[in-house]
Amino acid sequence: MWAVIPVKRFANAKSRLGAILSEAERESLAQAMLNDVLRAASQARAVAGVLVVSHEVRARYAAERVGGLYLDEAASGLRAAIGQAGEWLASHGQRGLLMLPGDIPLVSSAEIDRLAEAHRGLPAVTIAPDREQDGTNALAVSPADAIAFAFGSGSFALHRDAALAAGITPTVQYLPGVALDVDNPMDLRTLVTYDAETETLDYLCDSGIARRVLARRHDEPDSSGIAAASRLL
């Protein structure tokens, strides 16, 4: 199975972090997170190939560094990008795909293997939700057009219900690394409390962002958060 990673232009990424990160910091964060996802996907035993769909030239270089392929996005929007990837893979003899977002930096190759191994049969749908079990943070479908894609708020239930409506019993995988996507300041604050070997955490600590986001609103240090972040320094 191929992993498909849709990527926004870095300049447009993570706008909800604009209150605490500069534009340059958001771009660097998007790059680091993508690099972590690409590394995990490329090292997963069950992944036959990695396909990045984007207009971002830096995403192309990142994909090529891990031996992945790049597909220039034909139309804007996540659904369109995944649909385009599915059509491309089908035209090259692939029966399905595993969608991974580029903002789950704690994902591991072991988790990706677990997703792929749980994905059995044809047709089949396998879903990994976010921490709130509201959104979809990974989605395997075989064939690629088995169900309609619907991302954002409530998409976990939408994908589950779409599978059932298509006569497919969906498989649900709850994976902690996949579940943490970084969209808002609380997500970022949660991320920097983890002790993991990732390019993203290295960047957040080296840049000083980790200490900044773990500070209390009145700018006094949050001792528990700083202690967690200090393990990464």
Phi, psi and omega in degrees: 000141178268142173269132178246126182237105176280139185226125172288161169302135183301328180294337181258002187277147169057047181296333180289352174265006184298337181287339183237346180235144175286169179300317179297321178294321179295321178295316179295322178295315179300319178296314182296317180296317178300317179301320179294317179294318179298318180297315180297315181295318182290337180267353180288131183294327185275358181263121182278335181190164181236130180234120177260132178244119187191168167255359186272116183295328179292333175291326177296314180297321180296318179296316182294330180296332180257013179082016179271174178250159182235133177241120181290124185297126184275330181217152182283152177111143183295316180300317181295320181295316179293320177299318178297317179297318179299317179295319179296316181294318179298322180290345178250024171083014180265139186272339183201191180206161174239109179277128174234131176285162181271010184237035176240072190294345180270359180299143179243160176297327178296321178293320179295319176299320180297319177299311183295322181289332178283344184273099186237144173091173178212114005281161180205149177224128177232129187236138170240113184278173173280184185297328181273359184055040179246308180265175179250118181256350170201144184211119174254132179224137175219119355291175186297337180253026182299324177220165175280141179275142180210103185254164182104199183301131177079006186289335177300309179295323180297316179292321178298314182291325178295322177296314180298320179295333179272005180081020182247130174275111185287147172262132180247130179241126178257107188235120187298322179292320178291326189291336183264096171262152187251102182241331186221172183303324179295320176299317181294319179296321177294317182302316187286355174274353180276148174250097183214154180272089179224152176296325181297311180294324176300315180296314182298323179283314182296328182278347184088359181295323182303312180294324181295313185285342178269000177283150177290165182299330180270017173071014171270144183298141172268104190298322181292319180292317180297324178297319179294316182293328184296337178292340182265355184270000000 
